[in-house]
Amino acid sequence: MSTPEAEIDSSQEELRIAALVRQAPLEFARVVYGLNDRANGRAGTMAAEDVARTVRQGVPVTRERAEQRARGYLPLAGHEHCPRCWVFNGIKSPLQYRPVTDERPESGACKVCGAEYATTLD
């Protein structure tokens, strides 16, 4: 028999997973914008800089591969990984969670790329 705390934790995990899964297509859009910006000479945009950073790390960035990764992004409860690192690089960088405070909702932060994802709904 499950306790109320276990039910709350599992619903919180479901919210985390749902929020992260919704983020993967947005990271794919960031790749597309970055590739387009670089192709059109706008290398100073944040998306173009994200693409350039990934290329400097030795990982080629293509629209097709990023789309595959975005579609295949599926974090597991307790093993959530950064959608941006996954879509751009194919790396499963674990997220570190910050607790809820009065000023901000729960969020997960990636130590590798610095991305932060709110994982609760307001």
DSSP file (Angstrom, degrees, kcal/mol; ACC not computed):
  #  RESIDUE AA STRUCTURE BP1 BP2  ACC     N-H-->O    O-->H-N    N-H-->O    O-->H-N    TCO  KAPPA ALPHA  PHI   PSI    X-CA   Y-CA   Z-CA
    1    1 A M              0   0    0      0, 0.0     2,-0.2     0, 0.0     0, 0.0   0.000 360.0 360.0 360.0 134.2    0.0    0.0    0.0
    2    2 A S        -     0   0    0      1,-0.1     0, 0.0     2,-0.0     0, 0.0  -0.570 360.0-131.4 -88.4 148.1    1.4    3.4   -1.0
    3    3 A T     >  -     0   0    0     -2,-0.2     4,-2.0     1,-0.1     5,-0.2  -0.534  26.2-109.9 -89.6 160.5    1.7    6.3    1.4
    4    4 A P  H  > S+     0   0    0      0, 0.0     4,-2.2     0, 0.0     5,-0.2   0.867 120.4  55.6 -57.6 -35.7    0.5    9.8    0.6
    5    5 A E  H  > S+     0   0    0      1,-0.2     4,-2.7     2,-0.2     5,-0.2   0.907 106.1  50.0 -63.4 -41.3    4.1   10.9    0.5
    6    6 A A  H  > S+     0   0    0      1,-0.2     4,-2.4     2,-0.2    -1,-0.2   0.890 110.2  50.9 -64.2 -38.6    4.9    8.2   -2.1
    7    7 A E  H  X S+     0   0    0     -4,-2.0     4,-2.1     2,-0.2    -1,-0.2   0.898 111.0  48.1 -65.8 -39.8    1.9    9.4   -4.2
    8    8 A I  H  X S+     0   0    0     -4,-2.2     4,-2.5     2,-0.2    -2,-0.2   0.929 112.0  49.6 -64.9 -45.1    3.1   13.0   -4.0
    9    9 A D  H  X S+     0   0    0     -4,-2.7     4,-2.4     1,-0.2    -2,-0.2   0.906 111.6  48.1 -61.5 -42.0    6.6   12.0   -5.0
   10   10 A S  H  X S+     0   0    0     -4,-2.4     4,-2.2     2,-0.2    -1,-0.2   0.883 112.2  48.7 -68.8 -36.2    5.4    9.9   -8.0
   11   11 A S  H  X S+     0   0    0     -4,-2.1     4,-2.0     2,-0.2    -1,-0.2   0.878 111.1  51.3 -69.7 -34.6    3.2   12.8   -9.2
   12   12 A Q  H  X S+     0   0    0     -4,-2.5     4,-2.4     2,-0.2    -2,-0.2   0.908 109.6  50.0 -64.8 -41.8    6.1   15.2   -8.8
   13   13 A E  H  X S+     0   0    0     -4,-2.4     4,-2.7     1,-0.2    -2,-0.2   0.900 108.7  52.3 -62.7 -40.6    8.3   12.8  -10.9
   14   14 A E  H  X S+     0   0    0     -4,-2.2     4,-2.6     1,-0.2    -1,-0.2   0.896 109.3  49.7 -62.7 -39.7    5.6   12.6  -13.5
   15   15 A L  H  X S+     0   0    0     -4,-2.0     4,-2.5     2,-0.2    -2,-0.2   0.907 110.8  50.3 -64.0 -42.0    5.5   16.5  -13.7
   16   16 A R  H  X S+     0   0    0     -4,-2.4     4,-2.4     2,-0.2    -2,-0.2   0.954 112.6  45.7 -59.0 -50.8    9.3   16.5  -14.0
   17   17 A I  H  X S+     0   0    0     -4,-2.7     4,-2.6     1,-0.2     5,-0.2   0.924 113.3  49.6 -60.5 -46.2    9.2   14.0  -16.8
   18   18 A A  H  X S+     0   0    0     -4,-2.6     4,-1.9     1,-0.2    -1,-0.2   0.906 111.5  48.8 -61.2 -42.8    6.4   15.8  -18.6
   19   19 A A  H  X S+     0   0    0     -4,-2.5     4,-0.8   100,-0.3    -1,-0.2   0.902 113.6  46.5 -64.5 -40.8    8.1   19.2  -18.4
   20   20 A L  H  X S+     0   0    0     -4,-2.4     4,-1.1    -5,-0.2     3,-0.4   0.884 109.8  52.8 -70.2 -38.3   11.4   17.8  -19.7
   21   21 A V  H  < S+     0   0    0     -4,-2.6     3,-0.4     1,-0.2    -1,-0.2   0.881 107.6  52.7 -64.8 -37.1    9.7   15.9  -22.6
   22   22 A R  H  X S+     0   0    0     -4,-1.9     4,-0.6     1,-0.2    -1,-0.2   0.758 104.7  58.5 -67.3 -23.2    8.0   19.1  -23.7
   23   23 A Q  H  X S+     0   0    0     -4,-0.8     4,-1.9    -3,-0.4     3,-0.4   0.792  87.5  74.0 -77.9 -28.7   11.4   20.8  -23.7
   24   24 A A  H  X S+     0   0    0     -4,-1.1     4,-1.9    -3,-0.4    -1,-0.2   0.890  95.3  48.9 -57.3 -45.3   13.0   18.5  -26.2
   25   25 A P  H  > S+     0   0    0      0, 0.0     4,-2.1     0, 0.0    -1,-0.2   0.846 109.3  54.5 -64.1 -30.1   11.2   19.9  -29.3
   26   26 A L  H  X S+     0   0    0     -4,-0.6     4,-1.8    -3,-0.4    -2,-0.2   0.867 106.9  50.2 -68.7 -35.4   12.1   23.4  -28.1
   27   27 A E  H  X S+     0   0    0     -4,-1.9     4,-1.9     2,-0.2    -1,-0.2   0.857 107.7  53.9 -69.6 -34.3   15.8   22.4  -28.0
   28   28 A F  H  X S+     0   0    0     -4,-1.9     4,-2.3     2,-0.2    -2,-0.2   0.924 107.2  51.0 -62.3 -43.3   15.4   21.0  -31.6
   29   29 A A  H  X S+     0   0    0     -4,-2.1     4,-3.0     1,-0.2     5,-0.2   0.882 106.2  55.6 -61.2 -37.5   14.0   24.4  -32.6
   30   30 A R  H  X S+     0   0    0     -4,-1.8     4,-2.5     2,-0.2    -1,-0.2   0.906 107.4  49.5 -61.1 -41.2   17.1   26.0  -31.0
   31   31 A V  H  X S+     0   0    0     -4,-1.9     4,-2.8     2,-0.2    -2,-0.2   0.941 112.1  47.7 -61.6 -47.2   19.3   23.8  -33.2
   32   32 A V  H  X S+     0   0    0     -4,-2.3     4,-2.6     1,-0.2     5,-0.2   0.933 113.8  46.4 -61.5 -47.1   17.4   24.7  -36.3
   33   33 A Y  H  X S+     0   0    0     -4,-3.0     4,-3.0     1,-0.2    -1,-0.2   0.909 113.1  50.7 -61.5 -41.5   17.5   28.5  -35.5
   34   34 A G  H  X S+     0   0    0     -4,-2.5     4,-2.4    -5,-0.2    -2,-0.2   0.915 111.2  46.9 -63.4 -43.9   21.2   28.2  -34.7
   35   35 A L  H  X S+     0   0    0     -4,-2.8     4,-2.3     2,-0.2    -2,-0.2   0.922 115.1  46.7 -63.5 -43.6   22.0   26.4  -37.9
   36   36 A N  H  X S+     0   0    0     -4,-2.6     4,-1.6    -5,-0.2     6,-0.2   0.910 111.4  51.2 -65.2 -42.5   20.0   29.0  -39.9
   37   37 A D  H  <>S+     0   0    0     -4,-3.0     5,-3.2     1,-0.2    -2,-0.2   0.932 111.9  46.6 -60.7 -45.6   21.6   31.9  -38.1
   38   38 A R  H ><5S+     0   0    0     -4,-2.4     3,-1.3     1,-0.2    -1,-0.2   0.905 111.1  52.0 -63.4 -40.7   25.1   30.6  -38.8
   39   39 A A  H 3<5S+     0   0    0     -4,-2.3    -1,-0.2     1,-0.3    -2,-0.2   0.792 112.0  47.3 -65.8 -27.3   24.2   30.0  -42.5
   40   40 A N  T 3<5S-     0   0    0     -4,-1.6    -1,-0.3    -3,-0.2    -2,-0.2   0.190 122.3-101.9-102.3  16.5   23.0   33.5  -42.8
   41   41 A G  T < 5S+     0   0    0     -3,-1.3     2,-0.8     1,-0.1    -3,-0.2   0.632  84.9 124.1  80.1  15.1   25.9   35.2  -41.1
   42   42 A R    > < +     0   0    0     -5,-3.2     3,-1.0    -6,-0.2     6,-0.2  -0.594  20.6 152.2-105.2  70.7   24.3   35.8  -37.7
   43   43 A A  T 3   +     0   0    0     -2,-0.8    -1,-0.2     1,-0.2     9,-0.1   0.566  58.5  71.4 -78.0  -8.3   26.9   34.0  -35.6
   44   44 A G  T 3  S+     0   0    0     -3,-0.2    -1,-0.2    -7,-0.1     2,-0.1   0.478  70.8 105.8 -89.9  -1.9   26.3   36.2  -32.5
   45   45 A T  S <> S-     0   0    0     -3,-1.0     4,-2.4     1,-0.1     5,-0.2  -0.386  80.2-117.4 -75.5 158.1   22.8   34.8  -31.6
   46   46 A M  H  > S+     0   0    0      1,-0.2     4,-2.1     2,-0.2     5,-0.1   0.899 115.5  50.2 -61.5 -40.3   22.5   32.5  -28.6
   47   47 A A  H  > S+     0   0    0      2,-0.2     4,-2.0     1,-0.2    -1,-0.2   0.912 111.2  48.2 -65.8 -41.5   21.3   29.6  -30.7
   48   48 A A  H  > S+     0   0    0      1,-0.2     4,-2.6     2,-0.2    -1,-0.2   0.881 110.9  51.6 -65.6 -37.4   24.2   30.1  -33.2
   49   49 A E  H  X S+     0   0    0     -4,-2.4     4,-2.5     2,-0.2    -1,-0.2   0.869 107.1  53.2 -67.2 -35.7   26.6   30.2  -30.3
   50   50 A D  H  X S+     0   0    0     -4,-2.1     4,-1.9     2,-0.2    -2,-0.2   0.914 111.3  46.2 -63.2 -42.3   25.2   26.9  -28.9
   51   51 A V  H  X S+     0   0    0     -4,-2.0     4,-2.4     2,-0.2    -2,-0.2   0.932 112.8  49.8 -64.8 -45.2   25.7   25.3  -32.3
   52   52 A A  H  X S+     0   0    0     -4,-2.6     4,-2.5     1,-0.2    -2,-0.2   0.894 108.9  52.5 -61.5 -40.3   29.3   26.7  -32.5
   53   53 A R  H  X S+     0   0    0     -4,-2.5     4,-1.3     1,-0.2    -1,-0.2   0.905 110.3  48.1 -61.6 -42.2   30.1   25.4  -29.0
   54   54 A T  H  <>S+     0   0    0     -4,-1.9     5,-1.9     1,-0.2    -2,-0.2   0.905 111.3  49.8 -66.5 -41.2   28.9   21.9  -29.9
   55   55 A V  H ><5S+     0   0    0     -4,-2.4     3,-1.9     1,-0.2    -2,-0.2   0.899 107.1  55.1 -64.6 -40.6   30.9   21.9  -33.2
   56   56 A R  H 3<5S+     0   0    0     -4,-2.5    -1,-0.2     1,-0.3    -2,-0.2   0.809 100.7  60.3 -62.2 -28.5   34.1   23.1  -31.3
   57   57 A Q  T 3<5S-     0   0    0     -4,-1.3    -1,-0.3    -3,-0.2    -2,-0.2   0.492 125.1-104.7 -77.3  -1.8   33.6   20.1  -29.0
   58   58 A G  T < 5S+     0   0    0     -3,-1.9    -3,-0.2     1,-0.2    -2,-0.1   0.601  82.8 124.1  92.3  12.3   34.0   17.9  -32.0
   59   59 A V      < -     0   0    0     -5,-1.9    -1,-0.2     2,-0.0    -2,-0.2  -0.920  57.8-134.2-108.6 115.7   30.3   16.9  -32.5
   60   60 A P        -     0   0    0      0, 0.0     2,-0.6     0, 0.0    -5,-0.0  -0.446  17.0-143.7 -67.2 140.2   28.8   17.7  -35.9
   61   61 A V        +     0   0    0     -2,-0.1     2,-0.3   -10,-0.1    27,-0.1  -0.925  26.1 168.1-110.3 117.2   25.4   19.4  -35.6
   62   62 A T     >  -     0   0    0     -2,-0.6     4,-2.2    26,-0.1     5,-0.2  -0.945  41.1-128.6-126.3 151.1   22.8   18.4  -38.2
   63   63 A R  H  > S+     0   0    0     -2,-0.3     4,-2.3     1,-0.2     5,-0.2   0.911 109.0  52.1 -60.3 -43.2   19.1   19.1  -38.3
   64   64 A E  H  > S+     0   0    0      1,-0.2     4,-2.1     2,-0.2    -1,-0.2   0.917 111.2  44.7 -63.3 -45.6   18.3   15.4  -39.0
   65   65 A R  H  > S+     0   0    0      1,-0.2     4,-2.4     2,-0.2    -1,-0.2   0.902 113.0  51.1 -68.3 -39.6   20.3   14.1  -36.1
   66   66 A A  H  X S+     0   0    0     -4,-2.2     4,-2.6     1,-0.2    -1,-0.2   0.888 109.4  51.4 -63.8 -38.2   18.9   16.7  -33.7
   67   67 A E  H  X S+     0   0    0     -4,-2.3     4,-2.4    -5,-0.2     5,-0.2   0.918 109.0  50.8 -64.9 -42.4   15.4   15.8  -34.8
   68   68 A Q  H  X S+     0   0    0     -4,-2.1     4,-1.8     1,-0.2    -2,-0.2   0.927 112.8  45.7 -59.1 -45.2   16.1   12.1  -34.1
   69   69 A R  H  X S+     0   0    0     -4,-2.4     4,-0.6     2,-0.2    -2,-0.2   0.903 111.1  52.0 -67.2 -40.2   17.4   12.9  -30.7
   70   70 A A  H >< S+     0   0    0     -4,-2.6     3,-0.7     1,-0.2    -1,-0.2   0.908 112.5  46.0 -62.7 -41.3   14.5   15.3  -29.9
   71   71 A R  H 3< S+     0   0    0     -4,-2.4    -1,-0.2     1,-0.2    -2,-0.2   0.827 116.1  46.2 -69.2 -30.7   12.0   12.6  -30.9
   72   72 A G  H 3< S+     0   0    0     -4,-1.8     2,-0.4    -5,-0.2    -1,-0.2   0.393  79.5 124.7 -93.9   3.0   13.8   10.0  -28.9
   73   73 A Y    <<  +     0   0    0     -3,-0.7   -49,-0.1    -4,-0.6    -3,-0.0  -0.501  26.2 156.3 -68.7 119.7   14.3   12.0  -25.7
   74   74 A L        -     0   0    0     -2,-0.4     2,-0.1     2,-0.0    -1,-0.1  -0.730  22.4-162.7-147.8  93.5   12.9   10.0  -22.8
   75   75 A P        -     0   0    0      0, 0.0     2,-0.4     0, 0.0     5,-0.2  -0.436  15.1-134.2 -74.2 151.9   14.2   10.7  -19.3
   76   76 A L  B >   -A   79   0A   0      3,-0.6     3,-2.7    -2,-0.1     2,-0.0  -0.842  31.4 -94.0-105.2 144.2   13.5    8.1  -16.6
   77   77 A A  T 3  S+     0   0    0     -2,-0.4    -1,-0.0     1,-0.3   -63,-0.0  -0.329 115.7  14.8 -56.0 129.1   12.3    9.1  -13.2
   78   78 A G  T 3  S+     0   0    0    -65,-0.1    -1,-0.3    -2,-0.0   -65,-0.0   0.263 124.5  64.2  86.8 -12.2   15.4    9.5  -10.9
   79   79 A H  B <   +A   76   0A   0     -3,-2.7    -3,-0.6     2,-0.1    -2,-0.2  -0.175  68.2 161.1-132.7  39.1   17.7    9.6  -14.0
   80   80 A E        -     0   0    0     -5,-0.2    15,-1.9    15,-0.1     2,-0.3  -0.374  18.8-164.6 -66.1 139.1   16.5   12.8  -15.7
   81   81 A H  B     -B   94   0B   0     13,-0.2    11,-0.1    -2,-0.1    29,-0.1  -0.888  29.7 -83.9-127.7 159.9   19.0   14.2  -18.1
   82   82 A C     >  -     0   0    0     11,-2.8     4,-1.9    -2,-0.3    11,-0.3  -0.384  26.7-153.5 -66.8 122.6   19.4   17.6  -19.9
   83   83 A P  H  > S+     0   0    0      0, 0.0     4,-2.8     0, 0.0     5,-0.3   0.874  95.0  52.6 -63.6 -36.2   17.3   17.9  -23.0
   84   84 A R  H  > S+     0   0    0      2,-0.2     4,-2.7     1,-0.2     5,-0.4   0.948 110.1  45.8 -66.9 -47.9   19.7   20.5  -24.5
   85   85 A C  H  >>S+     0   0    0      1,-0.2     4,-2.1     2,-0.2     6,-1.5   0.886 115.9  48.6 -61.1 -37.7   22.8   18.3  -24.0
   86   86 A W  H  X5S+     0   0    0     -4,-1.9     4,-1.0     4,-0.3    -2,-0.2   0.946 115.3  41.3 -67.7 -48.8   20.9   15.3  -25.5
   87   87 A V  H  <5S+     0   0    0     -4,-2.8   -18,-0.2     1,-0.2    -2,-0.2   0.907 124.8  35.9 -69.8 -41.4   19.5   17.1  -28.5
   88   88 A F  H  <5S+     0   0    0     -4,-2.7    -3,-0.2    -5,-0.3    -2,-0.2   0.937 138.5  10.2 -75.6 -48.0   22.7   19.0  -29.4
   89   89 A N  H  <5S-     0   0    0     -4,-2.1    -3,-0.2    -5,-0.4    -2,-0.2   0.641  88.3-119.8-111.8 -19.1   25.4   16.4  -28.4
   90   90 A G     << +     0   0    0     -5,-1.0     2,-0.4    -4,-1.0    -4,-0.3   0.746  68.7 137.0  77.7  23.8   23.8   13.1  -27.7
   91   91 A I        -     0   0    0     -6,-1.5     2,-1.3    -9,-0.1    -1,-0.3  -0.883  54.2-140.2-108.1 134.5   25.1   13.2  -24.1
   92   92 A K        -     0   0    0     -2,-0.4   -12,-0.0    -3,-0.1    -1,-0.0  -0.708  27.2-179.6 -94.2  85.8   23.0   12.3  -21.1
   93   93 A S        -     0   0    0     -2,-1.3   -11,-2.8   -11,-0.3    -7,-0.1  -0.768  28.2-122.6 -86.2 120.8   24.1   15.0  -18.6
   94   94 A P  B     -B   81   0B   0      0, 0.0    17,-0.6     0, 0.0     2,-0.3  -0.303  20.5-127.7 -65.7 146.4   22.2   14.4  -15.3
   95   95 A L  E     -C  110   0C   0    -15,-1.9     2,-0.5    15,-0.1    15,-0.2  -0.717  11.0-144.9 -92.3 144.6   20.1   17.3  -14.0
   96   96 A Q  E     -C  109   0C   0     13,-2.8    13,-2.8    -2,-0.3     2,-0.3  -0.951  20.9-137.9-109.4 126.1   20.6   18.5  -10.4
   97   97 A Y  E     -C  108   0C   0     -2,-0.5    11,-0.2    11,-0.2     9,-0.1  -0.627   9.1-155.0 -93.1 141.4   17.3   19.7   -8.8
   98   98 A R  E     -C  107   0C   0      9,-3.0     9,-1.3    -2,-0.3     3,-0.1  -0.912  28.5-113.3-107.9 138.4   16.8   22.7   -6.7
   99   99 A P        -     0   0    0      0, 0.0     2,-0.2     0, 0.0     5,-0.1  -0.194  36.3 -90.4 -69.8 163.4   13.9   22.7   -4.2
  100  100 A V        +     0   0    0      6,-0.1     2,-0.3     3,-0.0     6,-0.1  -0.492  47.9 177.7 -70.8 137.4   10.8   24.9   -4.4
  101  101 A T        -     0   0    0      3,-2.5     3,-0.0    -2,-0.2     5,-0.0  -0.798  46.3 -98.3-128.6 176.5   11.0   28.2   -2.6
  102  102 A D  S    S+     0   0    0     -2,-0.3    -2,-0.0     1,-0.2    -1,-0.0   0.823 123.3  46.3 -64.2 -30.1    8.6   31.1   -2.3
  103  103 A E  S    S+     0   0    0      1,-0.2    -1,-0.2     2,-0.0    -3,-0.0   0.755 121.5  18.9 -86.2 -26.2   10.5   32.9   -5.1
  104  104 A R  S    S-     0   0    0     -5,-0.1    -3,-2.5    -3,-0.0    -1,-0.2  -0.991  71.0-117.8-147.9 152.0   10.8   30.1   -7.6
  105  105 A P        -     0   0    0      0, 0.0    -7,-0.1     0, 0.0    17,-0.0  -0.247  56.8 -69.4 -76.7 173.4    9.4   26.7   -8.6
  106  106 A E        -     0   0    0     -6,-0.1    13,-2.1    12,-0.1    14,-0.6  -0.369  62.1-177.5 -59.6 142.5   11.4   23.5   -8.5
  107  107 A S  E     -CD  98 118C   0     -9,-1.3    -9,-3.0    11,-0.3     2,-0.5  -0.987  24.6-138.5-144.5 154.9   14.0   23.5  -11.3
  108  108 A G  E     -CD  97 117C   0      9,-3.0     9,-3.1    -2,-0.3     2,-0.4  -0.951  20.8-162.8-112.6 133.4   16.6   21.2  -12.7
  109  109 A A  E     -CD  96 116C   0    -13,-2.8   -13,-2.8    -2,-0.5     2,-0.5  -0.919  12.9-137.2-119.5 143.1   19.9   22.6  -13.7
  110  110 A C  E  >  -C   95   0C   0      5,-2.6     4,-1.3    -2,-0.4   -15,-0.1  -0.854   3.3-158.7 -98.4 127.2   22.6   21.0  -16.0
  111  111 A K  T  4 S+     0   0    0    -17,-0.6    -1,-0.1    -2,-0.5   -16,-0.1   0.744  89.7  53.9 -73.7 -23.3   26.2   21.3  -14.8
  112  112 A V  T  4 S+     0   0    0    -18,-0.2    -1,-0.1     1,-0.1    -2,-0.0   0.960 127.0  11.6 -78.5 -53.1   27.5   20.8  -18.3
  113  113 A C  T  4 S-     0   0    0      2,-0.1    -2,-0.2   -20,-0.0    -1,-0.1   0.575  94.0-123.4-105.7 -11.5   25.7   23.4  -20.4
  114  114 A G     <  +     0   0    0     -4,-1.3    -3,-0.1     1,-0.3     2,-0.0   0.487  55.9 151.4  84.6   1.7   24.1   25.6  -17.6
  115  115 A A        -     0   0    0     -6,-0.1    -5,-2.6     1,-0.0     2,-0.4  -0.365  29.7-156.2 -67.0 146.4   20.6   25.1  -18.9
  116  116 A E  E     -D  109   0C   0     -7,-0.2     2,-0.5   -21,-0.1    -7,-0.2  -0.993   6.2-166.0-129.0 134.6   17.9   25.4  -16.2
  117  117 A Y  E     -D  108   0C   0     -9,-3.1    -9,-3.0    -2,-0.4     2,-0.4  -0.974  18.0-137.2-125.4 122.4   14.4   23.8  -16.5
  118  118 A A  E     -D  107   0C   0     -2,-0.5   -11,-0.3   -11,-0.3   -12,-0.1  -0.624  19.6-171.4 -72.5 132.0   11.4   24.6  -14.4
  119  119 A T        +     0   0    0    -13,-2.1     2,-0.3    -2,-0.4  -100,-0.3   0.336  56.7  67.8-113.9   7.2    9.8   21.2  -13.7
  120  120 A T  S    S-     0   0    0    -14,-0.6     2,-0.3  -101,-0.1  -108,-0.0  -0.917  77.5-119.4-124.3 155.7    6.6   22.2  -12.0
  121  121 A L              0   0    0     -2,-0.3    -2,-0.1     1,-0.1  -106,-0.0  -0.718 360.0 360.0 -91.6 141.2    3.5   24.0  -13.3
  122  122 A D              0   0    0     -2,-0.3    -1,-0.1   -17,-0.0    -2,-0.0   0.442 360.0 360.0 -89.2 360.0    2.5   27.3  -11.7
